[in-house]
Amino acid sequence: MSDAGPAIGLDALEARVRDDLRIISYPDGNWVPERRGPDGRPVLDVLVIGGEQGGLAIAHALKRARIDRVRIVDRAPEGLEGPWMTYARMPTLRSPKEVNGPDLDIPSLSFRAWFVAQHGEAEWSALNKIAKEDWASYLLWLRRALDIRIENGISAERISPSDFGDLVAAELVDMASGARESVLARKIVVATGIETPGKWWTPEEVAALDRSYWAHASANIDFESLKGRRVAVLGAGASAFDNAAMALEAGAARVTVCCRREDLQRVQPFKWLSFPGFLGHFAELDDSWRWRFMNHLLTLREAFPRETWERVAKHEAFELLTGAPWLSCRAAGGGVEIETPGQTFEADYLIVGTGFDIDLPALPEFSDIAANAALWRDRFHPPASEENPRLGRYPYLDSTFAFQERVPGTAPWLSHVRLFTFGATVSFGPSGSSINAMKFAVPRLVSGIVRDLFTEDVEQHWDSLKDYNLPEFLLPGENGEAAPQQPVIGRTA
C-alpha cells in the first residue's frame, strides 16, 4: 500500500467491513437452543458486564460465533466507557500504533484502517502513537460498524446463583432512574478492564487524611485548582507521572514525585512478552511457571515511555525523589507534612498513583463470588523466595477465564461466570485489560462459551440430528419447495 494512498472516508470503509463480514460468515445460522425463564421470557445466552474495549471485543466474537441472545451493559455514559476520556491522563496510548485489538484480525476493522480512511496513508506513516481521544472515537465507530448495542448507564449490582437450573442471575440498576431489574443468563462475562474486582490502593497514612488534601490518580481531579500550589505525587509508574504532568501543565508551583525504589523502572518487560507463544499459551504453563513469571513482572511493574518522562522533565517545577516512600503524612499549617527516609517536606495537595489491588470482597457485586471462588493462594503455595500475598488474592481461573470453586461441589454456578479484567492476569498474563493480548485472549474466552453452550445442550442437538430430514433434491413425482440449508433448533422450557 502506498504511503500516498488517499483517505477513502468512513462510508467506504464501512462498506468494506460489511463485505468482509459477509465473506467470513460461514457457518451461518441459529444454533443455540432458546431457553425460557420461569416468567416465560427468553433467557440471555450471555450477559456481558462492561462495554469498553474488552466487552466490545467479546460481543464481536460472540456475534461471529452466531450467539445472538447477548446483552451488553456499562455503567458509564456513551463515550466514557473505560479510562480513555476520564482518568487516563496521557496524551497517547502506550502501545505501539500497529497493535491489533478488538478488530480480532479483520483488517478493515483495525485502528489503522479507521485512521487511514479519514486521514490517508501519509498521516499514518507520520503518526507516532495513537491519541487517546482517537482510540475512544475508534471504539465508538466499532460499535456502529459491527452493529453492537451497548446499554449505557446500567450498573451490575450483584452476580449470584439462581433457583432455576444452571442459570445465573444479575441485578441491574438504571443509574438515572434507580429502576432495578433481575436478569437470568446462561453465561455472564465481567469485562470491566482494570477496575474490578478490587480497589484502587491508597497507603493508610494517606487515607487517614481529610479528603480535601488528597486524591487517587483514578479520581476526577480539578487540576486547574492546583495552580500555584505545591503538589506531591506518590508512585513510580506511568499513571503517577501522567498526573504529575497534568499538575505541572496546570501551573503548579512545585510537583514532587516520590517513589519507593532507588531507581526508576526504565525497562519495559511487557515489550518482551509480546510474542504469540507467551500471549497465546501462557495460560497452559503449570502453576509454578505462571506464578514465577507474573511475580517477576508485576513486582517490576511497567516502565513508562520516553514521552512521559520528557513531559515532566521539561518543567523547572518538577522534582523527583527516589528511595522516598512516605513514612508518615500529617496535616499541618493548611497543608501536609510528608516524612521520607531522607527528608521531611510540605505539600498542599497529594496525588496517589499506587495502582490497583485485587480484592474480590471489596465490591458488593462480587460478594457471592468472593464467598465461593478459588484464589491463587488456595491452589498454589510458592517457595519462600517467591511469596507475594498480593498475587495470592488474584482469582484462580480455569482455561477459559471462568471462576472455579474454592471447595469442589459447593458452587457449580461459578463455572458460568467469566472474568475478563486485570484480575485474570496471574492466570493468563496480559489479557483482560490489554490491547495487544486481546487477539489471543478473546477467542479463548469465547471458545469456552461456545463449547459450554454446545455440550450443555448435547441431548437437544442429538434429537435435532435424528429429526433432521431435509433432502438435498427431489425425486420424480415429489413436490415441495427447496429446503432451508440450516436447521432451526427449537426452544426448551
C-alpha positions as CSV (number, residue, x, y, z in Angstrom):
1,M,0.0,0.0,0.0
2,S,1.4,3.4,-1.0
3,D,2.2,6.0,1.6
4,A,0.4,8.4,-0.6
5,G,-2.9,6.5,-0.5
6,P,-6.0,8.7,-0.3
7,A,-8.5,8.9,2.5
8,I,-11.5,7.0,1.3
9,G,-13.8,8.1,4.1
10,L,-15.7,6.0,6.7
11,D,-18.7,5.3,4.5
12,A,-16.4,3.4,2.0
13,L,-14.6,1.7,4.9
14,E,-17.9,0.5,6.4
15,A,-18.9,-0.9,3.1
16,R,-15.7,-2.9,3.1
17,V,-16.4,-4.1,6.6
18,R,-19.8,-5.4,5.6
19,D,-18.3,-7.2,2.7
20,D,-15.5,-8.7,4.9
21,L,-18.0,-9.9,7.5
22,R,-20.2,-11.5,4.7
23,I,-17.2,-13.3,3.3
24,I,-16.2,-14.9,6.7
25,S,-19.8,-15.6,7.8
26,Y,-19.6,-19.3,7.3
27,P,-21.1,-21.2,9.0
28,D,-24.2,-19.1,9.5
29,G,-27.5,-19.8,11.2
30,N,-29.1,-20.0,14.6
31,W,-27.7,-23.0,16.5
32,V,-28.1,-22.2,20.2
33,P,-31.4,-23.6,21.6
34,E,-33.6,-21.0,23.3
35,R,-34.3,-21.3,27.0
36,R,-37.1,-19.6,28.8
37,G,-37.2,-18.5,32.4
38,P,-40.0,-19.0,35.0
39,D,-41.8,-16.0,33.6
40,G,-41.8,-17.4,30.1
41,R,-39.4,-14.9,28.7
42,P,-36.3,-16.0,26.8
43,V,-33.2,-16.2,28.9
44,L,-30.0,-14.5,27.8
45,D,-27.3,-16.7,26.4
46,V,-24.6,-14.3,27.6
47,L,-24.7,-11.1,29.7
48,V,-21.6,-9.0,29.2
49,I,-20.9,-6.5,32.0
50,G,-18.7,-3.8,30.6
51,G,-18.9,-2.1,27.2
52,E,-15.4,-0.8,26.7
53,Q,-12.7,-2.4,24.6
54,G,-12.9,-5.9,26.3
55,G,-16.6,-6.1,26.3
56,L,-16.8,-4.8,22.8
57,A,-14.4,-7.4,21.5
58,I,-16.2,-10.2,23.3
59,A,-19.5,-9.0,21.8
60,H,-17.8,-9.0,18.4
61,A,-16.6,-12.6,18.8
62,L,-19.9,-13.8,20.2
63,K,-21.6,-12.4,17.1
64,R,-19.2,-14.2,14.8
65,A,-20.0,-17.4,16.7
66,R,-23.7,-16.9,16.0
67,I,-24.6,-16.4,19.6
68,D,-27.4,-13.9,19.4
69,R,-29.2,-13.6,22.7
70,V,-26.5,-11.3,24.2
71,R,-26.9,-8.2,26.3
72,I,-24.0,-5.7,27.0
73,V,-24.3,-3.2,29.8
74,D,-22.0,-0.4,31.1
75,R,-22.4,2.0,34.0
76,A,-20.7,4.9,32.1
77,P,-22.4,7.2,29.6
78,E,-21.7,6.5,26.0
79,G,-18.2,7.6,25.0
80,L,-16.9,7.5,28.6
81,E,-16.5,3.7,28.9
82,G,-13.1,2.8,30.3
83,P,-10.4,5.2,31.3
84,W,-9.7,7.0,28.0
85,M,-11.8,10.1,28.5
86,T,-11.7,10.2,32.3
87,Y,-8.7,9.3,34.4
88,A,-6.3,8.3,31.5
89,R,-4.1,11.4,31.6
90,M,-1.6,10.5,29.0
91,P,-1.9,12.2,25.5
92,T,-1.4,8.9,23.7
93,L,-1.7,5.1,24.2
94,R,1.4,3.5,25.4
95,S,1.1,0.6,23.0
96,P,2.6,0.9,19.5
97,K,0.3,2.2,16.8
98,E,0.4,-1.2,14.9
99,V,-1.2,-3.1,17.8
100,N,-4.3,-5.1,16.9
101,G,-7.1,-5.3,19.4
102,P,-10.9,-5.6,19.2
103,D,-10.7,-5.9,15.4
104,L,-9.9,-9.6,16.0
105,D,-7.7,-9.8,12.9
106,I,-10.2,-8.4,10.4
107,P,-8.1,-5.7,8.6
108,S,-11.0,-3.4,7.7
109,L,-11.9,-3.2,11.4
110,S,-8.4,-2.3,12.6
111,F,-7.5,1.1,14.0
112,R,-5.1,1.6,11.1
113,A,-8.0,1.2,8.6
114,W,-10.2,3.6,10.6
115,F,-7.4,6.2,10.7
116,V,-6.3,5.9,7.1
117,A,-9.9,6.1,5.8
118,Q,-10.1,9.5,7.4
119,H,-6.5,10.9,7.1
120,G,-4.7,8.9,4.4
121,E,-1.6,6.7,4.4
122,A,0.9,9.6,4.6
123,E,-0.5,10.8,8.0
124,W,-0.5,7.2,9.2
125,S,3.2,6.9,8.4
126,A,3.9,10.2,10.2
127,L,1.9,9.1,13.3
128,N,4.0,8.2,16.4
129,K,1.4,6.8,18.8
130,I,-2.4,6.7,18.9
131,A,-4.0,9.7,20.6
132,K,-6.3,8.5,23.4
133,E,-9.2,10.6,22.0
134,D,-8.8,8.8,18.7
135,W,-8.8,5.4,20.4
136,A,-12.1,6.3,22.2
137,S,-13.6,7.5,18.9
138,Y,-12.4,4.3,17.1
139,L,-14.2,2.2,19.8
140,L,-17.4,4.1,19.3
141,W,-17.1,3.6,15.5
142,L,-16.6,-0.2,16.0
143,R,-19.9,-0.3,17.9
144,R,-21.6,1.2,14.9
145,A,-19.7,-0.8,12.2
146,L,-20.4,-4.1,14.0
147,D,-24.0,-3.1,14.9
148,I,-23.4,-3.9,18.6
149,R,-25.8,-2.4,21.1
150,I,-24.5,-1.4,24.5
151,E,-26.8,-0.2,27.2
152,N,-25.1,2.7,28.9
153,G,-25.9,3.9,32.4
154,I,-26.7,0.4,33.6
155,S,-24.8,-0.9,36.6
156,A,-24.5,-4.5,37.7
157,E,-25.0,-4.6,41.4
158,R,-24.8,-8.3,42.2
159,I,-23.9,-11.6,40.4
160,S,-25.4,-14.7,42.1
161,P,-26.7,-18.2,41.5
162,S,-30.4,-18.5,40.6
163,D,-33.0,-21.0,41.7
164,F,-33.6,-22.1,38.1
165,G,-31.3,-24.9,37.0
166,D,-27.9,-23.9,35.8
167,L,-28.8,-20.3,35.2
168,V,-27.0,-17.4,36.9
169,A,-28.6,-14.1,37.9
170,A,-27.5,-10.4,37.8
171,E,-29.2,-7.4,39.5
172,L,-29.0,-4.5,37.1
173,V,-29.7,-0.9,38.1
174,D,-30.6,2.0,35.9
175,M,-28.3,4.7,37.2
176,A,-30.6,7.6,36.1
177,S,-33.9,6.3,37.4
178,G,-32.8,3.8,40.0
179,A,-35.0,1.2,38.5
180,R,-33.9,-2.4,39.3
181,E,-34.1,-5.4,37.1
182,S,-33.1,-9.0,37.8
183,V,-32.0,-10.9,34.7
184,L,-31.2,-14.5,34.1
185,A,-28.4,-15.7,31.8
186,R,-26.7,-18.9,30.9
187,K,-23.3,-17.2,31.0
188,I,-22.0,-13.9,32.4
189,V,-18.8,-12.2,31.4
190,V,-17.4,-9.4,33.6
191,A,-15.3,-7.3,31.2
192,T,-14.6,-4.1,33.1
193,G,-10.9,-3.8,32.3
194,I,-8.5,-2.5,35.1
195,E,-11.2,-1.6,37.6
196,T,-12.5,-4.8,39.0
197,P,-12.5,-7.0,41.0
198,G,-10.8,-4.9,43.7
199,K,-10.0,-1.4,44.6
200,W,-7.6,1.4,43.9
201,W,-4.9,1.1,46.7
202,T,-4.0,4.0,49.0
203,P,-1.5,3.8,51.8
204,E,-3.0,4.1,55.3
205,E,-1.0,7.2,56.2
206,V,-2.7,9.0,53.2
207,A,-6.1,7.5,53.6
208,A,-6.3,8.8,57.2
209,L,-6.1,12.4,56.0
210,D,-9.1,14.6,55.2
211,R,-10.1,14.1,51.6
212,S,-9.6,17.8,50.9
213,Y,-5.8,17.1,51.0
214,W,-5.5,14.2,48.5
215,A,-6.9,12.2,45.6
216,H,-6.1,8.9,44.0
217,A,-4.8,9.2,40.4
218,S,-8.0,7.4,39.3
219,A,-10.3,10.2,40.7
220,N,-11.7,13.2,39.0
221,I,-9.1,15.8,39.9
222,D,-9.5,19.5,39.3
223,F,-6.0,20.3,38.1
224,E,-6.7,23.9,37.5
225,S,-7.2,24.3,41.2
226,L,-3.6,23.3,41.7
227,K,-2.1,26.3,40.0
228,G,0.5,28.0,42.3
229,R,0.3,25.1,44.8
230,R,2.8,22.5,46.0
231,V,1.8,19.0,44.8
232,A,3.3,15.7,45.9
233,V,2.8,12.6,43.9
234,L,3.4,9.1,45.2
235,G,4.3,6.4,42.8
236,A,6.8,5.5,40.1
237,G,4.5,4.2,37.3
238,A,3.2,5.9,34.2
239,S,-0.1,7.0,35.9
240,A,1.8,8.8,38.7
241,F,3.9,10.6,36.1
242,D,0.9,11.4,33.9
243,N,-0.8,13.1,36.9
244,A,2.4,14.9,37.8
245,A,2.5,16.2,34.2
246,M,-1.1,17.4,34.4
247,A,-0.4,19.4,37.6
248,L,2.7,20.9,36.1
249,E,0.9,21.9,32.9
250,A,-1.8,23.5,35.1
251,G,0.8,25.7,36.7
252,A,1.6,24.1,40.0
253,A,4.4,25.9,41.9
254,R,6.2,22.6,42.6
255,V,5.5,19.0,41.8
256,T,7.5,16.4,43.7
257,V,7.2,12.8,42.6
258,C,8.3,10.3,45.3
259,C,9.0,6.6,44.5
260,R,9.9,3.8,46.9
261,R,12.6,2.3,44.7
262,E,16.1,3.8,44.4
263,D,15.9,3.7,40.6
264,L,13.1,4.3,38.1
265,Q,11.9,1.3,36.2
266,R,13.1,2.2,32.7
267,V,13.0,-1.2,31.0
268,Q,9.5,-2.3,29.8
269,P,9.3,-6.0,30.4
270,F,5.9,-6.2,28.8
271,K,7.5,-5.5,25.4
272,W,9.5,-8.7,25.8
273,L,6.4,-10.8,26.3
274,S,4.6,-9.5,23.2
275,F,5.0,-12.7,21.1
276,P,2.5,-15.4,20.2
277,G,4.0,-18.1,22.4
278,F,3.6,-16.1,25.6
279,L,0.4,-14.2,24.8
280,G,-1.3,-17.3,23.3
281,H,-0.1,-20.1,25.6
282,F,1.0,-18.6,28.9
283,A,-2.2,-20.0,30.5
284,E,-1.1,-23.5,29.6
285,L,2.0,-23.4,31.7
286,D,1.9,-25.1,35.1
287,D,1.2,-23.0,38.2
288,S,4.8,-22.7,39.3
289,W,5.8,-21.2,36.0
290,R,2.8,-18.9,35.8
291,W,3.5,-17.7,39.3
292,R,7.2,-17.2,38.6
293,F,6.6,-15.1,35.5
294,M,3.8,-12.9,36.9
295,N,5.5,-12.4,40.3
296,H,8.5,-11.1,38.4
297,L,6.5,-8.9,36.0
298,L,4.1,-7.5,38.5
299,T,6.8,-6.8,41.0
300,L,8.8,-4.9,38.4
301,R,5.7,-3.1,37.1
302,E,5.6,-1.4,33.8
303,A,8.0,1.3,32.7
304,F,6.6,4.5,31.3
305,P,7.6,5.6,27.8
306,R,10.1,8.3,26.9
307,E,7.4,10.7,26.0
308,T,6.0,10.6,29.6
309,W,9.5,11.3,31.1
310,E,10.0,14.2,28.7
311,R,6.6,15.6,29.5
312,V,7.5,16.2,33.2
313,A,11.3,16.7,33.0
314,K,11.0,19.8,30.8
315,H,9.4,21.7,33.7
316,E,11.6,23.5,36.2
317,A,9.0,23.0,38.9
318,F,9.4,19.2,38.6
319,E,11.3,17.3,41.3
320,L,11.9,13.5,41.6
321,L,12.8,11.8,44.9
322,T,13.8,8.2,44.6
323,G,14.2,5.9,47.6
324,A,11.5,8.0,49.2
325,P,8.5,6.1,50.5
326,W,6.1,8.1,52.6
327,L,6.6,7.1,56.2
328,S,4.0,9.4,57.6
329,C,1.7,12.2,56.4
330,R,0.4,14.8,58.9
331,A,-1.9,17.8,58.2
332,A,0.0,20.9,59.3
333,G,-0.4,24.7,58.5
334,G,-3.0,24.2,55.9
335,G,-1.0,21.6,54.0
336,V,0.5,18.2,54.6
337,E,3.9,17.4,56.1
338,I,5.4,14.3,54.5
339,E,8.2,12.3,56.1
340,T,10.5,10.2,53.9
341,P,13.7,8.3,54.9
342,G,15.8,11.2,53.6
343,Q,13.8,14.3,54.4
344,T,10.6,15.9,55.5
345,F,8.8,18.3,53.2
346,E,5.4,20.0,52.8
347,A,2.8,19.9,50.1
348,D,-0.6,21.5,49.6
349,Y,-2.1,18.5,47.8
350,L,-1.3,14.9,47.4
351,I,-2.0,12.6,44.4
352,V,-1.7,8.8,45.0
353,G,-0.6,6.8,42.0
354,T,0.0,3.5,43.7
355,G,-2.1,1.3,41.4
356,F,-4.8,-1.3,41.9
357,D,-5.2,-4.1,44.4
358,I,-7.2,-7.3,43.7
359,D,-9.8,-7.8,46.4
360,L,-12.9,-9.8,45.5
361,P,-14.9,-8.9,48.6
362,A,-14.3,-5.2,48.2
363,L,-17.2,-4.8,45.8
364,P,-20.8,-5.9,46.6
365,E,-21.5,-7.2,43.1
366,F,-18.8,-9.9,43.8
367,S,-20.0,-10.9,47.3
368,D,-21.4,-14.3,46.3
369,I,-18.4,-14.9,44.0
370,A,-15.9,-13.9,46.7
371,A,-17.5,-16.3,49.2
372,N,-17.0,-19.3,47.0
373,A,-14.3,-18.7,44.3
374,A,-10.8,-20.1,44.5
375,L,-8.0,-17.7,44.7
376,W,-4.4,-18.4,43.7
377,R,-3.5,-18.7,47.4
378,D,-6.0,-21.6,47.7
379,R,-4.4,-23.5,44.8
380,F,-0.7,-22.7,44.8
381,H,1.9,-22.3,47.6
382,P,5.1,-20.7,46.2
383,P,8.6,-21.3,47.5
384,A,9.6,-18.8,50.2
385,S,11.7,-16.8,47.7
386,E,8.6,-16.2,45.6
387,E,6.0,-15.4,48.2
388,N,3.7,-12.5,47.3
389,P,0.4,-12.0,49.2
390,R,-0.9,-9.5,46.6
391,L,-0.7,-12.2,43.9
392,G,-2.3,-14.7,46.1
393,R,-5.5,-12.6,46.1
394,Y,-6.0,-13.0,42.4
395,P,-8.8,-15.4,41.3
396,Y,-7.7,-18.8,40.1
397,L,-9.5,-19.1,36.8
398,D,-10.0,-22.1,34.5
399,S,-8.6,-22.3,31.0
400,T,-11.4,-20.2,29.5
401,F,-11.5,-17.4,32.2
402,A,-14.2,-19.0,34.3
403,F,-14.2,-18.8,38.1
404,Q,-13.6,-22.1,40.0
405,E,-15.0,-23.3,43.3
406,R,-12.8,-23.0,46.3
407,V,-14.4,-26.2,47.7
408,P,-15.4,-28.6,44.9
409,G,-19.1,-29.2,44.7
410,T,-20.2,-26.2,46.7
411,A,-20.8,-23.6,44.0
412,P,-21.0,-25.2,40.5
413,W,-22.7,-22.0,39.2
414,L,-19.3,-20.2,39.3
415,S,-18.3,-22.0,36.1
416,H,-20.9,-19.9,34.2
417,V,-19.2,-16.6,35.2
418,R,-16.1,-15.5,33.4
419,L,-13.7,-12.7,34.4
420,F,-12.1,-10.7,31.6
421,T,-10.4,-7.9,33.7
422,F,-7.0,-7.2,35.2
423,G,-7.9,-9.8,37.7
424,A,-7.2,-12.5,35.1
425,T,-3.5,-11.5,34.9
426,V,-1.9,-14.2,37.1
427,S,-3.9,-16.9,35.4
428,F,-3.4,-15.6,31.8
429,G,-0.8,-13.0,31.8
430,P,-1.8,-9.7,29.9
431,S,-5.3,-10.4,28.8
432,G,-8.4,-8.8,30.2
433,S,-7.1,-5.2,30.2
434,S,-4.5,-5.4,27.5
435,I,-5.0,-4.3,23.9
436,N,-2.1,-6.3,22.5
437,A,-3.2,-9.6,24.1
438,M,-6.8,-9.2,23.0
439,K,-6.5,-11.1,19.7
440,F,-5.3,-14.1,21.7
441,A,-7.4,-13.8,24.9
442,V,-10.9,-13.1,23.5
443,P,-11.1,-16.1,21.2
444,R,-10.0,-18.4,24.1
445,L,-12.8,-17.0,26.3
446,V,-15.5,-17.1,23.6
447,S,-14.4,-20.6,22.5
448,G,-15.1,-21.7,26.1
449,I,-18.6,-20.2,26.0
450,V,-19.3,-21.9,22.6
451,R,-18.1,-25.2,24.0
452,D,-20.3,-24.9,27.1
453,L,-23.4,-23.9,25.2
454,F,-23.0,-26.8,22.9
455,T,-22.1,-29.5,25.4
456,E,-24.9,-28.4,27.8
457,D,-27.4,-28.9,25.1
458,V,-25.9,-32.0,23.6
459,E,-29.1,-34.1,24.0
460,Q,-31.1,-31.5,22.1
461,H,-28.6,-31.4,19.4
462,W,-28.7,-35.2,19.2
463,D,-32.5,-35.1,18.9
464,S,-32.3,-32.4,16.3
465,L,-29.9,-34.5,14.3
466,K,-32.2,-37.5,14.4
467,D,-35.1,-35.3,13.3
468,Y,-33.2,-33.7,10.5
469,N,-34.8,-34.8,7.3
470,L,-34.2,-32.2,4.6
471,P,-33.4,-33.9,1.2
472,E,-30.9,-32.3,-1.0
473,F,-33.0,-32.8,-4.1
474,L,-36.5,-34.0,-5.1
475,L,-37.2,-37.3,-6.8
476,P,-39.6,-37.5,-9.8
477,G,-43.2,-37.2,-8.6
478,E,-42.3,-35.3,-5.4
479,N,-43.5,-31.8,-4.9
480,G,-42.3,-29.2,-2.5
481,E,-40.1,-26.1,-2.1
482,A,-36.4,-26.2,-1.7
483,A,-35.4,-27.0,1.9
484,P,-33.6,-24.4,4.0
485,Q,-29.9,-25.0,4.4
486,Q,-29.8,-24.7,8.2
487,P,-32.0,-26.4,10.8
488,V,-33.7,-24.2,13.4
489,I,-33.1,-25.5,16.9
490,G,-36.2,-25.5,19.0
491,R,-36.7,-23.9,22.4
492,T,-36.7,-25.6,25.7
493,A,-38.7,-24.8,28.8
